[in-house]
């Protein structure tokens, strides 16, 4: 790694508490000028909370300890105060306004204006320069809603550059990106480093961290465990994992001996058209089956149609002009609405837990009971005590880290939110579970726990359909794997024959092959 300079940011004994939870305890961290510094830890370790302290989201006075930037003590009252010094944070949930243009988003709150009137010529010209700098060949007039997530990340970085950023903080910047977009983003961060801009990256993707980071600070349970230098290439993923979880993970995936029975779930000749461009097929003639006790994977690049297939089967939650047949235990069933699908014992764990999977402003107890209110109701009224008892059982069995089941779900870490989503559907006792990116954006320790839950569901005779962008995850968990490309199934591979190379070959097939 390139040599870096004096410390630009120093955090000294930072502590932060919320009601019932001590999120940070005496955390110290130092980032040098021009350095890429990774912050790793399990979900709930305090990473995002620490960055919110640094950026002024949690203002001075709401925490203990000292922040020094370029050697000067800082007391940020809000995020604008930190930005004035050149500290810019890009959150995992992007803060762009979809119906404004790229240029409008870049300069929102920082407009090129004189006398209260925006100079659009100056705005567009400056936006073009910033887009060139981040390698984004888009018209500044393009709406953010009309570009992909990877390009939206670049718009966020362009926005940061417009504020004369000295320290860029990125919270899970590649969590929602495919491999190609992730590579481009990491290359850009390395380019910014060459220009003297320091970065802090929070990520669970240890391979990416190893590629770009100069140093790694590991947090566990709100405390600093250690800071490792990446010079010399001696820091391995196993070393980082041991610091994160406090133990060795001998195997990334829990062992399982499958006991596979008869076919439980089958889709035949399933076709779905795009909801707006109704001439375009996003799922084209897909047929697949899942047997009792079997975990079946679906692999495909972004845009292959995996989520569109899952959502359309689950109550026609996506698409128009849907055609095809669904069978359960050999009998054709209708899944025209979500309640109809749930009534037939089908559950869908969405890839977007925050928007579709959870009610973020409600508590754990309510979220867990939502899919099966009849189980905690008496004469049409929810029994709050029974609801709480059920939720407490899942809090303990799923190891959901929260002070009680009355904790608001929006305050939980990503991994714990995902455990709440899984608990909701396990409580509904389905026969078929469709899991769409169930471990996206969560750490290796929480992943292992979720893998264990998935295996136990299969061992209990459930049929599991697992959609994932991580090929090692599919190879480590699945008994069979289907591949999709451009809306069509392009292959079906048994576990014993599956390799990353074979799956990728099927995933990149042209629809005419």
C-alpha positions in Angstrom: 0.0 0.0 0.0 1.1 3.6 -0.6 2.7 5.5 2.3 0.3 7.7 4.2 0.7 10.8 6.2 -0.1 12.3 9.6 -3.4 11.5 11.4 -6.3 13.4 9.9 -8.9 11.9 12.3 -8.4 10.8 15.9 -11.1 9.3 18.0 -10.3 9.1 21.7 -12.3 6.9 24.1 -15.7 7.4 22.4 -18.6 6.0 24.3 -22.3 6.2 23.3 -25.4 4.8 25.0 -29.0 4.4 23.9 -31.9 3.5 26.3 -31.0 0.0 27.6 -28.0 -0.4 25.2 -24.4 0.7 25.5 -23.5 0.9 21.8 -19.9 2.2 22.1 -17.4 1.8 25.0 -14.1 3.6 25.0 -13.5 3.2 21.3 -10.3 4.7 19.9 -9.4 5.0 16.2 -6.8 6.9 14.1 -7.0 7.5 10.4 -4.0 9.0 8.5 -4.1 11.4 5.6 -4.5 9.6 2.3 -5.3 6.3 4.0 -8.1 3.8 3.3 -9.1 2.6 6.8 -11.6 -0.3 7.1 -13.8 -0.8 10.1 -15.0 -4.3 10.6 -17.2 -6.0 13.1 -20.3 -8.1 13.5 -23.8 -6.5 13.1 -24.4 -4.6 16.3 -20.6 -4.1 17.0 -21.1 -0.3 16.9 -19.6 0.5 13.4 -22.4 2.7 12.1 -23.0 4.4 15.5 -19.3 5.3 15.6 -19.5 6.9 12.1 -22.6 8.8 13.0 -20.6 10.2 16.0 -17.8 11.2 13.7 -20.1 12.9 11.1 -22.2 14.8 13.6 -25.4 12.7 13.1 -25.0 12.1 16.8 -24.1 15.6 18.0 -21.5 16.6 20.5 -22.9 16.2 24.0 -24.7 12.9 23.2 -21.5 10.9 23.6 -18.4 10.9 25.7 -14.9 11.1 24.4 -13.0 13.4 22.0 -12.9 13.8 18.2 -9.8 15.5 16.7 -9.6 16.4 13.0 -6.3 17.6 11.6 -5.1 17.9 15.2 -7.9 20.2 16.4 -10.6 19.1 18.8 -14.1 19.1 17.2 -17.6 19.5 18.7 -19.9 18.9 15.8 -23.5 20.0 16.5 -24.8 18.4 13.2 -23.8 16.9 9.9 -23.4 20.3 8.2 -20.7 21.2 10.8 -18.6 18.1 9.9 -19.1 18.7 6.2 -17.7 22.2 6.5 -14.4 20.6 7.6 -14.5 18.1 4.7 -15.9 15.0 6.5 -18.7 13.5 4.3 -20.6 10.3 5.1 -22.4 8.1 2.5 -24.9 5.9 4.3 -25.8 2.4 3.3 -29.3 3.6 2.6 -28.5 6.2 -0.1 -29.9 9.7 0.5 -30.7 10.6 -3.1 -34.1 12.0 -4.2 -35.2 9.7 -7.1 -37.3 12.2 -8.9 -34.7 14.9 -9.1 -31.9 15.0 -11.7 -28.3 13.9 -11.0 -27.2 17.5 -11.0 -29.9 18.6 -8.6 -29.0 15.8 -6.2 -25.3 16.6 -6.3 -25.8 20.2 -5.3 -28.9 19.8 -3.1 -28.4 22.1 -0.2 -25.2 23.4 -1.8 -26.7 25.1 -4.8 -24.9 27.4 -7.3 -27.0 30.4 -6.7 -26.8 34.2 -6.6 -29.5 36.3 -5.0 -31.6 33.2 -4.4 -31.6 32.3 -8.1 -29.9 29.0 -9.2 -27.5 29.3 -12.1 -28.3 26.1 -14.0 -25.6 26.6 -16.6 -23.0 26.6 -13.8 -24.7 23.7 -12.0 -24.7 21.5 -15.1 -21.1 22.4 -16.1 -19.8 21.7 -12.6 -21.9 18.4 -12.4 -20.3 17.2 -15.7 -16.8 17.8 -14.3 -17.7 15.8 -11.1 -19.3 13.0 -13.1 -16.1 12.8 -15.2 -14.0 12.6 -12.1 -16.0 9.6 -10.8 -16.1 7.9 -14.2 -19.9 8.2 -14.7 -20.9 8.8 -18.3 -24.5 10.1 -17.6 -26.3 13.2 -18.6 -26.6 15.5 -15.5 -30.2 16.0 -16.4 -31.0 12.3 -16.0 -33.3 11.5 -13.1 -31.7 9.4 -10.3 -34.7 7.0 -10.5 -33.6 6.1 -14.0 -30.1 4.9 -13.1 -29.0 1.7 -11.3 -27.7 1.4 -7.7 -24.1 1.2 -8.8 -24.4 4.5 -10.6 -26.3 6.1 -7.7 -23.3 5.3 -5.5 -21.1 7.2 -7.9 -23.5 10.1 -7.8 -23.2 10.1 -4.0 -19.4 10.3 -4.3 -19.7 13.1 -6.8 -21.9 14.9 -4.3 -19.2 14.4 -1.6 -16.5 15.7 -4.0 -18.6 18.9 -4.5 -18.2 19.6 -0.8 -14.4 19.5 -1.0 -14.2 16.2 0.9 -11.0 15.5 3.0 -12.3 12.3 4.7 -14.9 10.1 2.9 -16.9 7.7 5.1 -18.7 4.8 3.2 -21.0 2.6 5.1 -21.4 -0.8 3.3 -20.8 0.9 -0.2 -20.9 -2.4 -2.2 -23.7 -4.2 -0.2 -26.2 -3.8 -3.0 -23.8 -3.9 -6.0 -22.9 -6.7 -8.4 -19.3 -7.7 -8.8 -18.5 -5.4 -11.7 -20.0 -2.3 -10.1 -18.2 -3.2 -6.8 -14.9 -3.4 -8.6 -15.5 0.0 -10.3 -16.3 1.6 -7.0 -13.3 0.2 -5.2 -11.1 1.4 -8.1 -12.5 4.9 -7.7 -11.8 4.9 -3.9 -8.2 4.0 -4.8 -8.0 6.9 -7.3 -9.3 9.3 -4.6 -6.6 8.0 -2.3 -4.0 8.9 -4.9 -5.5 12.4 -4.9 -4.9 12.6 -1.1 -8.5 11.9 0.1 -8.7 9.6 3.1 -11.5 7.0 3.4 -13.2 5.0 6.1 -15.0 1.9 4.7 -17.4 -0.2 6.7 -17.8 -3.5 4.9 -18.6 -7.2 5.6 -16.9 -8.2 2.3 -13.5 -9.2 3.6 -12.0 -9.9 0.2 -12.7 -6.3 -0.9 -11.3 -4.9 2.3 -8.1 -6.9 1.9 -7.8 -5.5 -1.6 -8.0 -1.8 -0.9 -7.4 -1.1 2.9 -4.2 0.2 4.4 -5.4 -0.6 7.9 -8.3 -2.4 9.6 -9.8 -1.6 13.0 -12.0 -4.4 14.4 -14.9 -3.6 16.7 -16.7 -6.2 18.9 -19.5 -5.5 21.3 -18.9 -1.7 21.0 -15.2 -1.9 21.9 -12.0 -1.6 19.9 -10.4 -5.0 19.7 -7.4 -4.1 17.6 -6.0 -2.2 14.6 -4.1 -4.2 12.0 -1.8 -2.9 9.3 -2.2 -4.5 5.9 1.4 -3.9 4.9 3.2 -7.2 4.1 0.1 -9.1 3.3 0.2 -11.1 6.5 -3.4 -10.3 7.7 -5.7 -13.1 6.5 -9.5 -13.2 6.4 -9.4 -15.9 9.1 -7.4 -13.5 11.3 -10.0 -10.7 10.8 -12.9 -13.1 11.5 -11.3 -14.3 14.7 -11.1 -10.7 15.9 -14.7 -10.0 14.9 -16.4 -12.9 16.4 -14.0 -13.8 19.2 -13.4 -17.3 18.0 -12.3 -19.2 14.9 -14.9 -20.2 12.4 -13.6 -23.6 11.3 -16.2 -23.7 8.6 -18.0 -20.9 6.9 -21.0 -23.1 6.4 -22.5 -25.5 8.9 -22.4 -29.1 8.0 -25.6 -30.8 7.0 -26.6 -34.3 5.8 -29.7 -33.7 3.7 -32.8 -36.0 3.9 -34.7 -35.2 0.7 -38.2 -36.4 0.0 -40.9 -35.9 -2.6 -41.5 -32.7 -4.6 -43.4 -30.1 -2.5 -43.3 -27.0 -4.7 -43.2 -26.7 -8.5 -43.4 -23.8 -11.0 -44.2 -24.6 -14.7 -43.6 -22.4 -17.7 -43.7 -19.2 -15.6 -43.6 -15.9 -17.6 -43.7 -12.4 -16.3 -43.7 -9.1 -18.2 -42.2 -5.8 -17.0 -44.8 -3.7 -15.2 -44.1 -0.6 -17.3 -42.5 -1.9 -20.6 -45.1 -4.7 -21.0 -43.5 -5.9 -24.2 -40.4 -7.0 -22.3 -40.3 -10.4 -20.6 -38.4 -10.3 -17.4 -39.1 -14.0 -16.6 -39.5 -16.2 -19.7 -40.8 -19.8 -19.5 -39.2 -20.8 -16.2 -39.9 -24.2 -14.7 -38.4 -25.5 -11.5 -39.1 -27.7 -8.5 -38.1 -28.0 -4.9 -38.4 -31.2 -2.8 -39.1 -31.7 0.9 -35.9 -31.1 3.0 -34.1 -29.7 0.0 -32.3 -26.3 -0.3 -32.3 -25.2 -4.0 -30.4 -22.2 -5.1 -31.0 -19.7 -7.9 -27.8 -18.0 -9.3 -27.8 -15.2 -11.7 -26.2 -11.8 -12.4 -28.1 -8.6 -11.6 -31.1 -8.3 -14.0 -31.3 -12.1 -14.6 -34.9 -12.1 -13.2 -34.4 -14.0 -9.9 -36.2 -11.5 -7.7 -38.8 -10.9 -10.3 -39.5 -14.7 -10.4 -39.8 -14.9 -6.6 -42.0 -11.8 -6.2 -44.4 -12.8 -9.0 -44.9 -16.3 -7.7 -45.5 -14.9 -4.2 -48.9 -13.3 -4.7 -48.0 -11.6 -8.0 -46.2 -8.9 -6.1 -44.3 -7.9 -9.3 -45.0 -7.7 -13.0 -47.8 -7.8 -15.5 -49.1 -10.4 -17.9 -48.1 -13.2 -15.6 -48.7 -16.7 -17.0 -47.8 -20.2 -15.8 -48.8 -22.7 -13.2 -47.8 -23.3 -9.5 -48.1 -26.7 -7.8 -48.0 -27.7 -4.2 -47.7 -31.3 -3.2 -48.7 -32.3 -6.7 -51.9 -30.2 -6.8 -52.2 -27.0 -8.8 -52.8 -23.9 -6.6 -53.5 -20.2 -7.1 -51.2 -17.6 -5.8 -52.9 -14.5 -7.2 -52.5 -12.5 -4.0 -50.1 -12.5 -1.0 -52.7 -13.8 1.4 -53.5 -16.6 -1.1 -49.8 -17.5 -1.3 -49.4 -17.5 2.5 -52.6 -19.5 2.9 -51.0 -22.2 0.7 -47.9 -22.3 3.0 -45.6 -20.2 0.9 -43.3 -17.6 2.5 -41.1 -15.0 0.9 -38.2 -13.3 2.7 -37.5 -10.2 0.5 -34.1 -8.9 -0.4 -35.2 -5.4 0.7 -36.0 -6.0 4.4 -36.3 -2.3 5.2 -38.9 -1.5 2.6 -40.9 -4.7 2.2 -39.9 -7.0 5.1 -40.4 -5.0 8.2 -42.3 -2.2 9.8 -39.3 -0.2 11.0 -41.3 2.0 13.4 -43.0 -0.9 15.2 -41.4 -3.2 17.8 -40.0 -6.7 17.4 -43.1 -8.3 18.9 -45.5 -6.8 16.4 -43.2 -7.6 13.4 -42.8 -11.2 14.3 -46.6 -11.8 14.6 -47.6 -10.0 11.5 -47.6 -12.9 9.0 -49.7 -15.2 11.4 -51.8 -13.0 13.6 -54.4 -15.8 13.9 -51.9 -17.7 16.1 -51.8 -14.9 18.7 -55.5 -13.8 18.5 -58.6 -14.6 20.4 -62.0 -13.8 18.9 -60.5 -11.5 16.4 -58.3 -9.6 18.9 -54.6 -9.9 19.3 -53.5 -11.2 22.7 -50.6 -8.9 23.5 -49.3 -11.2 26.2 -49.3 -14.3 23.9 -47.7 -12.1 21.1 -44.9 -11.1 23.5 -44.3 -14.7 24.7 -43.9 -15.9 21.1 -41.6 -13.0 20.2 -39.5 -13.6 23.3 -39.1 -17.2 22.3 -37.7 -16.1 18.9 -35.5 -13.4 20.5 -33.8 -16.1 22.5 -33.7 -18.9 19.9 -32.6 -16.7 17.0 -30.1 -14.7 19.3 -31.7 -11.4 18.3 -29.6 -8.8 20.1 -32.1 -6.4 21.7 -32.9 -5.4 25.3 -36.5 -6.7 24.9 -39.1 -7.5 22.3 -40.5 -4.0 22.7 -37.4 -2.6 21.0 -38.2 -0.7 17.8 -37.0 -2.8 14.8 -35.5 0.3 13.0 -33.0 0.6 15.8 -31.6 -2.9 15.3 -28.5 -3.8 13.2 -29.0 -5.3 9.8 -28.3 -8.8 10.9 -30.7 -8.6 13.8 -33.4 -7.1 11.5 -32.9 -10.1 9.2 -33.4 -12.5 12.1 -36.7 -10.7 12.9 -37.8 -11.2 9.3 -36.9 -14.9 9.4 -38.7 -15.2 12.8 -41.9 -13.7 11.3 -42.0 -16.3 8.6 -40.9 -19.3 10.7 -43.8 -18.3 13.1 -46.2 -18.6 10.2 -45.0 -22.3 9.8 -44.8 -22.4 5.9 -44.0 -25.5 3.9 -42.1 -23.5 1.2 -39.6 -20.7 2.0 -38.3 -18.4 -0.7 -35.2 -16.6 0.7 -34.0 -13.7 -1.5 -30.5 -12.6 -0.5 -31.0 -13.6 3.1 -27.5 -12.6 4.2 -27.0 -9.4 2.2 -25.2 -6.7 4.2 -24.6 -8.8 7.4 -21.4 -10.0 9.0 -19.9 -13.5 8.9 -21.0 -14.4 12.5 -24.6 -13.5 11.8 -24.4 -15.2 8.4 -23.4 -18.4 10.1 -26.3 -18.2 12.5 -28.7 -17.7 9.6 -27.2 -20.6 7.7 -27.8 -22.7 10.8 -31.5 -21.6 10.8 -31.9 -22.4 7.1 -30.4 -25.9 7.6 -32.7 -26.6 10.5 -35.7 -25.6 8.4 -34.7 -28.0 5.7 -34.0 -30.7 8.3 -37.6 -30.1 9.5 -38.9 -31.0 6.0 -39.4 -27.5 4.6 -38.7 -26.8 1.0 -36.2 -23.9 0.7 -35.5 -21.8 -2.4 -32.4 -19.7 -1.9 -31.6 -16.7 -4.1 -28.1 -15.3 -3.7 -25.5 -13.2 -5.5 -22.7 -14.9 -3.6 -21.6 -18.1 -5.4 -19.7 -19.5 -2.4 -22.9 -19.2 -0.4 -24.9 -21.1 -2.9 -22.1 -23.7 -3.2 -21.9 -24.1 0.5 -25.6 -24.3 1.3 -27.5 -25.8 -1.7 -28.3 -29.3 -2.8 -29.1 -28.2 -6.3 -28.6 -24.9 -8.1 -30.5 -23.4 -11.0 -28.9 -20.6 -13.1 -30.7 -17.8 -14.8 -29.7 -15.3 -17.5 -31.9 -12.7 -19.1 -35.1 -14.1 -17.6 -34.5 -17.7 -18.6 -33.2 -20.8 -16.8 -29.9 -21.7 -18.4 -28.8 -24.6 -16.2 -29.4 -27.0 -13.3 -26.4 -28.3 -11.4 -26.2 -30.8 -8.5 -24.1 -29.9 -5.5 -21.5 -32.6 -6.3 -20.8 -31.1 -9.8 -21.2 -27.4 -9.0 -18.2 -25.0 -9.2 -18.0 -21.2 -9.4 -16.7 -21.5 -12.9 -19.5 -23.8 -14.1 -22.2 -21.6 -12.5 -20.7 -18.4 -14.0 -20.6 -20.0 -17.5 -24.3 -20.8 -17.2 -25.1 -17.3 -15.7 -23.5 -15.5 -18.6 -25.2 -17.4 -21.4 -27.0 -15.3 -24.1 -30.7 -16.0 -24.2 -30.4 -17.2 -27.8 -27.8 -19.9 -26.9 
